[in-house]
Amino acid sequence: MPEKLAATLVEMQAVMHSGKTLENFHRSQPKMGKVKLADFAEEFANVYHKK
């Protein structure tokens, strides 16, 4: 693996584990919907397979 790629991956993982990537998400306090991912996936699959 190229050294630059390895360094970038290490940096990316460090940022992800620091919590910095979610700062904006938590700051904006988005309102969550009521649709569960499993329900959406089932509906999406049904529509997708009909085409």
HTML snippet that shows the backbone in 3Dmol.js (N, CA, C, O; Angstrom):
<script src="https://3Dmol.org/build/3Dmol-min.js"></script>
<div id="view" style="width:600px;height:400px;position:relative"></div>
<script>
const pdb = `
ATOM      1  N   MET A   1       0.856  -1.164   0.000  1.00  0.00           N
ATOM      2  CA  MET A   1       0.000   0.000   0.000  1.00  0.00           C
ATOM      3  C   MET A   1       0.905   1.230   0.000  1.00  0.00           C
ATOM      4  O   MET A   1       1.858   1.297   0.776  1.00  0.00           O
ATOM      5  N   PRO A   2       0.617   2.190  -0.854  1.00  0.00           N
ATOM      6  CA  PRO A   2       1.433   3.401  -0.875  1.00  0.00           C
ATOM      7  C   PRO A   2       1.385   4.129   0.477  1.00  0.00           C
ATOM      8  O   PRO A   2       0.350   4.166   1.143  1.00  0.00           O
ATOM      9  N   GLU A   3       2.494   4.688   0.849  1.00  0.00           N
ATOM     10  CA  GLU A   3       2.610   5.360   2.153  1.00  0.00           C
ATOM     11  C   GLU A   3       1.588   6.491   2.296  1.00  0.00           C
ATOM     12  O   GLU A   3       1.010   6.658   3.370  1.00  0.00           O
ATOM     13  N   LYS A   4       1.357   7.264   1.244  1.00  0.00           N
ATOM     14  CA  LYS A   4       0.411   8.385   1.282  1.00  0.00           C
ATOM     15  C   LYS A   4      -1.007   7.881   1.546  1.00  0.00           C
ATOM     16  O   LYS A   4      -1.747   8.484   2.322  1.00  0.00           O
ATOM     17  N   LEU A   5      -1.381   6.790   0.910  1.00  0.00           N
ATOM     18  CA  LEU A   5      -2.714   6.214   1.122  1.00  0.00           C
ATOM     19  C   LEU A   5      -2.860   5.718   2.551  1.00  0.00           C
ATOM     20  O   LEU A   5      -3.891   5.952   3.182  1.00  0.00           O
ATOM     21  N   ALA A   6      -1.857   5.042   3.067  1.00  0.00           N
ATOM     22  CA  ALA A   6      -1.896   4.552   4.439  1.00  0.00           C
ATOM     23  C   ALA A   6      -2.033   5.712   5.426  1.00  0.00           C
ATOM     24  O   ALA A   6      -2.810   5.631   6.378  1.00  0.00           O
ATOM     25  N   ALA A   7      -1.289   6.775   5.201  1.00  0.00           N
ATOM     26  CA  ALA A   7      -1.363   7.937   6.088  1.00  0.00           C
ATOM     27  C   ALA A   7      -2.748   8.576   6.036  1.00  0.00           C
ATOM     28  O   ALA A   7      -3.278   9.003   7.062  1.00  0.00           O
ATOM     29  N   THR A   8      -3.330   8.640   4.843  1.00  0.00           N
ATOM     30  CA  THR A   8      -4.662   9.226   4.691  1.00  0.00           C
ATOM     31  C   THR A   8      -5.707   8.373   5.402  1.00  0.00           C
ATOM     32  O   THR A   8      -6.602   8.915   6.052  1.00  0.00           O
ATOM     33  N   LEU A   9      -5.613   7.064   5.292  1.00  0.00           N
ATOM     34  CA  LEU A   9      -6.550   6.165   5.968  1.00  0.00           C
ATOM     35  C   LEU A   9      -6.438   6.278   7.490  1.00  0.00           C
ATOM     36  O   LEU A   9      -7.449   6.286   8.192  1.00  0.00           O
ATOM     37  N   VAL A  10      -5.214   6.364   7.989  1.00  0.00           N
ATOM     38  CA  VAL A  10      -5.005   6.524   9.431  1.00  0.00           C
ATOM     39  C   VAL A  10      -5.609   7.840   9.902  1.00  0.00           C
ATOM     40  O   VAL A  10      -6.265   7.887  10.942  1.00  0.00           O
ATOM     41  N   GLU A  11      -5.390   8.905   9.144  1.00  0.00           N
ATOM     42  CA  GLU A  11      -5.949  10.216   9.501  1.00  0.00           C
ATOM     43  C   GLU A  11      -7.474  10.180   9.488  1.00  0.00           C
ATOM     44  O   GLU A  11      -8.122  10.710  10.391  1.00  0.00           O
ATOM     45  N   MET A  12      -8.039   9.557   8.467  1.00  0.00           N
ATOM     46  CA  MET A  12      -9.498   9.472   8.357  1.00  0.00           C
ATOM     47  C   MET A  12     -10.093   8.712   9.548  1.00  0.00           C
ATOM     48  O   MET A  12     -11.098   9.140  10.116  1.00  0.00           O
ATOM     49  N   GLN A  13      -9.489   7.609   9.919  1.00  0.00           N
ATOM     50  CA  GLN A  13      -9.989   6.823  11.050  1.00  0.00           C
ATOM     51  C   GLN A  13      -9.859   7.597  12.359  1.00  0.00           C
ATOM     52  O   GLN A  13     -10.743   7.523  13.212  1.00  0.00           O
ATOM     53  N   ALA A  14      -8.776   8.329  12.523  1.00  0.00           N
ATOM     54  CA  ALA A  14      -8.580   9.119  13.734  1.00  0.00           C
ATOM     55  C   ALA A  14      -9.663  10.180  13.861  1.00  0.00           C
ATOM     56  O   ALA A  14     -10.184  10.400  14.954  1.00  0.00           O
ATOM     57  N   VAL A  15     -10.007  10.836  12.767  1.00  0.00           N
ATOM     58  CA  VAL A  15     -11.051  11.867  12.784  1.00  0.00           C
ATOM     59  C   VAL A  15     -12.405  11.234  13.085  1.00  0.00           C
ATOM     60  O   VAL A  15     -13.187  11.779  13.865  1.00  0.00           O
ATOM     61  N   MET A  16     -12.686  10.091  12.473  1.00  0.00           N
ATOM     62  CA  MET A  16     -13.967   9.417  12.698  1.00  0.00           C
ATOM     63  C   MET A  16     -14.130   9.013  14.160  1.00  0.00           C
ATOM     64  O   MET A  16     -15.217   9.146  14.721  1.00  0.00           O
ATOM     65  N   HIS A  17     -13.073   8.526  14.772  1.00  0.00           N
ATOM     66  CA  HIS A  17     -13.147   8.084  16.162  1.00  0.00           C
ATOM     67  C   HIS A  17     -13.077   9.235  17.160  1.00  0.00           C
ATOM     68  O   HIS A  17     -13.373   9.048  18.340  1.00  0.00           O
ATOM     69  N   SER A  18     -12.692  10.415  16.703  1.00  0.00           N
ATOM     70  CA  SER A  18     -12.610  11.568  17.602  1.00  0.00           C
ATOM     71  C   SER A  18     -13.981  12.207  17.828  1.00  0.00           C
ATOM     72  O   SER A  18     -14.170  12.968  18.777  1.00  0.00           O
ATOM     73  N   GLY A  19     -14.937  11.890  16.946  1.00  0.00           N
ATOM     74  CA  GLY A  19     -16.255  12.500  17.045  1.00  0.00           C
ATOM     75  C   GLY A  19     -16.371  13.787  16.252  1.00  0.00           C
ATOM     76  O   GLY A  19     -17.454  14.368  16.176  1.00  0.00           O
ATOM     77  N   LYS A  20     -15.296  14.237  15.669  1.00  0.00           N
ATOM     78  CA  LYS A  20     -15.290  15.502  14.934  1.00  0.00           C
ATOM     79  C   LYS A  20     -16.216  15.465  13.717  1.00  0.00           C
ATOM     80  O   LYS A  20     -16.792  16.488  13.347  1.00  0.00           O
ATOM     81  N   THR A  21     -16.361  14.301  13.101  1.00  0.00           N
ATOM     82  CA  THR A  21     -17.191  14.212  11.903  1.00  0.00           C
ATOM     83  C   THR A  21     -18.674  14.421  12.198  1.00  0.00           C
ATOM     84  O   THR A  21     -19.434  14.761  11.291  1.00  0.00           O
ATOM     85  N   LEU A  22     -19.097  14.228  13.429  1.00  0.00           N
ATOM     86  CA  LEU A  22     -20.509  14.392  13.779  1.00  0.00           C
ATOM     87  C   LEU A  22     -20.810  15.705  14.493  1.00  0.00           C
ATOM     88  O   LEU A  22     -21.944  15.926  14.917  1.00  0.00           O
ATOM     89  N   GLU A  23     -19.826  16.572  14.634  1.00  0.00           N
ATOM     90  CA  GLU A  23     -20.038  17.835  15.347  1.00  0.00           C
ATOM     91  C   GLU A  23     -21.171  18.648  14.736  1.00  0.00           C
ATOM     92  O   GLU A  23     -22.052  19.120  15.454  1.00  0.00           O
ATOM     93  N   ASN A  24     -21.157  18.815  13.422  1.00  0.00           N
ATOM     94  CA  ASN A  24     -22.185  19.613  12.760  1.00  0.00           C
ATOM     95  C   ASN A  24     -23.557  18.955  12.899  1.00  0.00           C
ATOM     96  O   ASN A  24     -24.560  19.639  13.104  1.00  0.00           O
ATOM     97  N   PHE A  25     -23.597  17.644  12.790  1.00  0.00           N
ATOM     98  CA  PHE A  25     -24.857  16.917  12.938  1.00  0.00           C
ATOM     99  C   PHE A  25     -25.479  17.188  14.301  1.00  0.00           C
ATOM    100  O   PHE A  25     -26.663  17.510  14.392  1.00  0.00           O
ATOM    101  N   HIS A  26     -24.691  17.059  15.355  1.00  0.00           N
ATOM    102  CA  HIS A  26     -25.204  17.281  16.702  1.00  0.00           C
ATOM    103  C   HIS A  26     -25.524  18.756  16.961  1.00  0.00           C
ATOM    104  O   HIS A  26     -26.460  19.070  17.696  1.00  0.00           O
ATOM    105  N   ARG A  27     -24.759  19.647  16.366  1.00  0.00           N
ATOM    106  CA  ARG A  27     -24.976  21.075  16.555  1.00  0.00           C
ATOM    107  C   ARG A  27     -26.310  21.513  15.937  1.00  0.00           C
ATOM    108  O   ARG A  27     -27.009  22.354  16.501  1.00  0.00           O
ATOM    109  N   SER A  28     -26.659  20.944  14.783  1.00  0.00           N
ATOM    110  CA  SER A  28     -27.885  21.354  14.107  1.00  0.00           C
ATOM    111  C   SER A  28     -29.126  20.659  14.655  1.00  0.00           C
ATOM    112  O   SER A  28     -30.245  21.083  14.364  1.00  0.00           O
ATOM    113  N   GLN A  29     -28.951  19.609  15.436  1.00  0.00           N
ATOM    114  CA  GLN A  29     -30.045  18.865  16.062  1.00  0.00           C
ATOM    115  C   GLN A  29     -31.192  18.601  15.082  1.00  0.00           C
ATOM    116  O   GLN A  29     -32.297  19.113  15.259  1.00  0.00           O
ATOM    117  N   PRO A  30     -30.920  17.798  14.047  1.00  0.00           N
ATOM    118  CA  PRO A  30     -31.954  17.542  13.043  1.00  0.00           C
ATOM    119  C   PRO A  30     -33.133  16.764  13.632  1.00  0.00           C
ATOM    120  O   PRO A  30     -32.972  15.956  14.546  1.00  0.00           O
ATOM    121  N   LYS A  31     -34.296  17.023  13.095  1.00  0.00           N
ATOM    122  CA  LYS A  31     -35.489  16.316  13.537  1.00  0.00           C
ATOM    123  C   LYS A  31     -35.554  14.997  12.772  1.00  0.00           C
ATOM    124  O   LYS A  31     -35.539  14.981  11.541  1.00  0.00           O
ATOM    125  N   MET A  32     -35.625  13.908  13.504  1.00  0.00           N
ATOM    126  CA  MET A  32     -35.636  12.595  12.886  1.00  0.00           C
ATOM    127  C   MET A  32     -37.045  12.227  12.444  1.00  0.00           C
ATOM    128  O   MET A  32     -38.032  12.580  13.090  1.00  0.00           O
ATOM    129  N   GLY A  33     -37.111  11.515  11.336  1.00  0.00           N
ATOM    130  CA  GLY A  33     -38.395  11.050  10.817  1.00  0.00           C
ATOM    131  C   GLY A  33     -38.872   9.811  11.548  1.00  0.00           C
ATOM    132  O   GLY A  33     -38.192   9.293  12.435  1.00  0.00           O
ATOM    133  N   LYS A  34     -40.042   9.346  11.167  1.00  0.00           N
ATOM    134  CA  LYS A  34     -40.638   8.195  11.824  1.00  0.00           C
ATOM    135  C   LYS A  34     -40.456   6.908  11.030  1.00  0.00           C
ATOM    136  O   LYS A  34     -40.784   5.828  11.522  1.00  0.00           O
ATOM    137  N   VAL A  35     -39.935   7.008   9.805  1.00  0.00           N
ATOM    138  CA  VAL A  35     -39.765   5.832   8.955  1.00  0.00           C
ATOM    139  C   VAL A  35     -38.490   5.093   9.364  1.00  0.00           C
ATOM    140  O   VAL A  35     -37.406   5.675   9.420  1.00  0.00           O
ATOM    141  N   LYS A  36     -38.644   3.819   9.645  1.00  0.00           N
ATOM    142  CA  LYS A  36     -37.494   2.983  10.003  1.00  0.00           C
ATOM    143  C   LYS A  36     -36.782   2.533   8.729  1.00  0.00           C
ATOM    144  O   LYS A  36     -37.411   2.368   7.684  1.00  0.00           O
ATOM    145  N   LEU A  37     -35.479   2.339   8.825  1.00  0.00           N
ATOM    146  CA  LEU A  37     -34.684   1.938   7.669  1.00  0.00           C
ATOM    147  C   LEU A  37     -35.197   0.629   7.077  1.00  0.00           C
ATOM    148  O   LEU A  37     -35.264   0.499   5.855  1.00  0.00           O
ATOM    149  N   ALA A  38     -35.555  -0.326   7.898  1.00  0.00           N
ATOM    150  CA  ALA A  38     -36.043  -1.610   7.402  1.00  0.00           C
ATOM    151  C   ALA A  38     -37.332  -1.430   6.604  1.00  0.00           C
ATOM    152  O   ALA A  38     -37.520  -2.085   5.579  1.00  0.00           O
ATOM    153  N   ASP A  39     -38.216  -0.552   7.061  1.00  0.00           N
ATOM    154  CA  ASP A  39     -39.464  -0.300   6.343  1.00  0.00           C
ATOM    155  C   ASP A  39     -39.189   0.369   4.997  1.00  0.00           C
ATOM    156  O   ASP A  39     -39.783   0.003   3.983  1.00  0.00           O
ATOM    157  N   PHE A  40     -38.288   1.347   4.996  1.00  0.00           N
ATOM    158  CA  PHE A  40     -37.924   2.018   3.755  1.00  0.00           C
ATOM    159  C   PHE A  40     -37.297   1.031   2.775  1.00  0.00           C
ATOM    160  O   PHE A  40     -37.617   1.052   1.586  1.00  0.00           O
ATOM    161  N   ALA A  41     -36.409   0.171   3.262  1.00  0.00           N
ATOM    162  CA  ALA A  41     -35.722  -0.785   2.393  1.00  0.00           C
ATOM    163  C   ALA A  41     -36.715  -1.731   1.730  1.00  0.00           C
ATOM    164  O   ALA A  41     -36.582  -2.049   0.549  1.00  0.00           O
ATOM    165  N   GLU A  42     -37.702  -2.174   2.484  1.00  0.00           N
ATOM    166  CA  GLU A  42     -38.713  -3.080   1.927  1.00  0.00           C
ATOM    167  C   GLU A  42     -39.529  -2.366   0.843  1.00  0.00           C
ATOM    168  O   GLU A  42     -39.759  -2.922  -0.231  1.00  0.00           O
ATOM    169  N   GLU A  43     -39.958  -1.157   1.123  1.00  0.00           N
ATOM    170  CA  GLU A  43     -40.733  -0.393   0.146  1.00  0.00           C
ATOM    171  C   GLU A  43     -39.899  -0.097  -1.097  1.00  0.00           C
ATOM    172  O   GLU A  43     -40.384  -0.231  -2.221  1.00  0.00           O
ATOM    173  N   PHE A  44     -38.654   0.302  -0.895  1.00  0.00           N
ATOM    174  CA  PHE A  44     -37.761   0.606  -2.012  1.00  0.00           C
ATOM    175  C   PHE A  44     -37.559  -0.632  -2.878  1.00  0.00           C
ATOM    176  O   PHE A  44     -37.615  -0.547  -4.104  1.00  0.00           O
ATOM    177  N   ALA A  45     -37.323  -1.779  -2.249  1.00  0.00           N
ATOM    178  CA  ALA A  45     -37.099  -3.021  -2.991  1.00  0.00           C
ATOM    179  C   ALA A  45     -38.322  -3.380  -3.819  1.00  0.00           C
ATOM    180  O   ALA A  45     -38.195  -3.799  -4.969  1.00  0.00           O
ATOM    181  N   ASN A  46     -39.497  -3.218  -3.245  1.00  0.00           N
ATOM    182  CA  ASN A  46     -40.727  -3.516  -3.982  1.00  0.00           C
ATOM    183  C   ASN A  46     -40.861  -2.634  -5.226  1.00  0.00           C
ATOM    184  O   ASN A  46     -41.180  -3.127  -6.308  1.00  0.00           O
ATOM    185  N   VAL A  47     -40.624  -1.363  -5.074  1.00  0.00           N
ATOM    186  CA  VAL A  47     -40.720  -0.434  -6.213  1.00  0.00           C
ATOM    187  C   VAL A  47     -39.629  -0.723  -7.230  1.00  0.00           C
ATOM    188  O   VAL A  47     -39.876  -0.705  -8.436  1.00  0.00           O
ATOM    189  N   TYR A  48     -38.438  -0.986  -6.750  1.00  0.00           N
ATOM    190  CA  TYR A  48     -37.300  -1.241  -7.639  1.00  0.00           C
ATOM    191  C   TYR A  48     -37.539  -2.475  -8.517  1.00  0.00           C
ATOM    192  O   TYR A  48     -37.248  -2.460  -9.713  1.00  0.00           O
ATOM    193  N   HIS A  49     -38.065  -3.525  -7.918  1.00  0.00           N
ATOM    194  CA  HIS A  49     -38.247  -4.776  -8.660  1.00  0.00           C
ATOM    195  C   HIS A  49     -39.447  -4.722  -9.610  1.00  0.00           C
ATOM    196  O   HIS A  49     -39.560  -5.578 -10.487  1.00  0.00           O
ATOM    197  N   LYS A  50     -40.331  -3.758  -9.464  1.00  0.00           N
ATOM    198  CA  LYS A  50     -41.464  -3.617 -10.371  1.00  0.00           C
ATOM    199  C   LYS A  50     -41.059  -2.961 -11.688  1.00  0.00           C
ATOM    200  O   LYS A  50     -41.778  -3.081 -12.680  1.00  0.00           O
ATOM    201  N   LYS A  51     -39.926  -2.273 -11.714  1.00  0.00           N
ATOM    202  CA  LYS A  51     -39.499  -1.561 -12.930  1.00  0.00           C
ATOM    203  C   LYS A  51     -38.789  -2.487 -13.878  1.00  0.00           C
ATOM    204  O   LYS A  51     -38.361  -2.062 -14.951  1.00  0.00           O
TER     205      LYS A  51
END
`;
const viewer = $3Dmol.createViewer("view");
viewer.addModel(pdb, "pdb");
viewer.setStyle({}, {cartoon: {color: "spectrum"}});
viewer.zoomTo();
viewer.render();
</script>
